[in-house]
């Protein structure tokens, strides 16, 4: 049975990168309340903020920060890809550029992980 959910374009690299861009946007939106919590703790007082900062030294949190940075880089580069697609003429190298963007995001995340 063929239908829109079995379309061949869904196996295309650019379609996959578009989905990753969407998912990264959702993940960043999920992160925002945690960020606002940290800001709120800073307003409440130094002791509450220091407790939160101590919690962030947990290795699991460091790994989550690395994933967050990767997600941010993927989303940023995916957004730039969309701007290129919408505003510049099509180039056959679009797939290679998308793969390069994913590679750059991975390098940024690994560099962050190695520096913490």
N, C-alpha and C positions, 0 to 999 in steps of 0.2 A: 504494500500500500504506500503510495506516495502522497505527500501533502506538504503543507508549509513547514511542519515540524521536522520533516526529513529532507529538507532542501539541501542540495550539495553545497550551497554557499556557506552553510553553517560549519563546514569543515575548513573553510578558507582562513588563513592566518589573520587577515585583517578583521574578519568577523570575530574571531577569538579575541584579538586585542581590544576590539570595541567592547566585548563583554567584560573583559578584565578591567577596562576603564570604568564601566558602570559599577562593578562590584567594589572596586577601590573607592569610588565615591560614597557608596553605602557604608563601607568600613570606616571611612574618615568621619562620616556623620555620626556613627555609633561612638567614635572616640570623643567627639565634642563634649558630651556631658561629663566625662571624666576630667577633661581639661577645665571645664567650668567649675567642677568640684574643687580642683586644686586652687583655682583662683579664689573661690569662696573661702577656702581654708586660710589662705593668705590674709584675707580681710578679717577673719575671726580672731587671728592672733598667731604669734610666732610659734607657740608650743604645738598647736594643731598642725601648722604647716610643717614644722620639723618632724612630727610623727609621720606625716604623709611622705616627706622626702626620705625618711629612713626606710619606709616600706618600699620605695622605688629602688632601693639598692638590692632587692631580691633578684637573683639570677633570672627567674621567670619573667619579671617585669622588664629586665634588660633585654631579654629575647623578644618580648612584646614590643618594646620600643624600637627594636631593629625591624620587626615586621611592620610597624607603623611607618617608619622612615621609608621602607621599601614601597609600601602602599602609597605614601605621599609622592615619592619619585615616579612611580608608575602612573599615578593620576595626573601629575604635572606633565609628564611626557606624552601621555595619551591625549591630554587637552591640546598640547602643541600639535600633535598629529592631526587632530580634528581641525584646528585652525589652518594647517597646511592644506588638508583635503578640501576645505571649503573656500579657501582664498587663492590657491595657486593651481596651475594646470596639473593634471594627473601625470604622474611619472611611473614608469614600470618598476622603479626601485622602491615603491611604497612599502612592500612587504619587508624588504631589507631594512628600511628605515624604522619600521615598527619593531623588528627584532633587535635592532641596535638600541632603541629606546628601552626595551626590556633589559638588555645587557647593562646599559648605563645604570638603570635602577638597581640591579643586583650589585653592581660594583659599589654604588653609594651605600647600600645597606651593609655590605660586608665591611667596607671601610669604617662605618659607624660602629659595627660590632667589635672590630679589632681595636677601636680607640677607647671603648668603655671598659 
